[in-house]
Each structure stands twice: as structure tokens, then as C-alpha cells.
Amino acid sequence: MKQSSHKTLDMILVALFSAVIAAGAFVSIPFAVPFTMQSFGIFCALLILGGKRGFLSVLIYVILGFAGVPVFSGFKGGVGVLGEITGGYIIGFVVASAVFVLCEKLYKGRKGKTANAILLLIWLFVCYAVAVLWYCFVYSAEGLISAVSVCVLPFILPDIAKLLVAVIFSEKIVNILKITIDKMNM
């Protein structure tokens, strides 16, 4: 396949996964911080596209949301979302995805489900840390223990389940994409 065809495919996949992340925001169960499927979309973007392109998908998603496109949970958009309880997660998506890219470089050559799960666990830890710090900043009177109980504890098990499904799902999708690209090269 020509280099320009690869770039076109990359742009299409990055845009597609930005849309997948946005669609995940619309699957929402109300709670103090709503349960959504955004993280599942991000996990898949990072594993299927790789760190750099996955990061771009996350970044485009967040930029669209800050520009006012209603892609965040609850069909919200705009910079004002930063002042809400979910603001820390949105910033955390970008920061954690950047850390994923760095960790992926450190893990070079290590592939497979275990390595992918470890990378996503690091992503999850960083995202939670940013969300907790943001919560403490926005709701300063609450304190760290309150922030962890609101921003982390209710989400650990669902996020680990999403992480495990993403690891299995993404491996299958990567294999399908490789076969498809190989056929296009013939």
C-alpha cells in the first residue's frame, strides 16, 4: 500500500475512534459521576491504533467537546464542563493517554494481553489521579478521602471489566485489520 493510502487510513481510523469515544459517552448511567463507556472506547483506540494514533483520537474527542460539540456524557459540550464533577476525567483522558504513549515506548517489543492490560491499568491509575486532584481543586472543601470515594471507588470494578473486554476485543480487531490491509496490498 502506498504511503498516502496509509496516511488516509490512519486519518480515517483516528476520526472513527474519536466518534467511538463520543458514542461511549452517550451510554450513561446516572450517578454522582455518571458511568459511561468512554473509557472502553479510549482503551480500544489506544490498543487498536497504538499509542500515538489513539492519543490523537482522544485529543480530537476532547477538542470537539471543548469547542461545544455535545460529545461528553449527558450530551454536554463546551469548556464549562471543566467546572463540573466530570471535568477531571476529561482532562485525565488526555493526560493518561499521553502517559500511555510514553509507557508504550518503554514496553517496546512486549506485546500480548498481559502487556496491554498493564498499560491500560497505568492509564486508569493516571486518569483516576487527575480526576481526584481535579475534584479536590473544584470541590476543595471535600478532601482527598471524599474525592477517592466519589471519583474512584464506584468505578474500579466496572473499569477493570471494560479494560479486560477491551484487551480481548482489540486483539481480535487488530488481527482483522492486519488481514484486511494485507489483502489490500495484494
Secondary structure, 3 states (H helix, E strand, C coil): CCHHHHHHHHHHHHHHHHHHHHHHHHCEECCCCCEECHHHHHHHHHHHHCHHHHHHHHHHHHHHHHCCCCCECCCECCHHHHHCCCHHHHHHHHHHHHHHHHHHHHCCCCCCHHHHHHHHHHHHHHHHHHHHHHHHHHCCCCCHHHHHHHHCHHHHHHHHHHHHHHHHHHHHHHHHHHHHHHHHHC
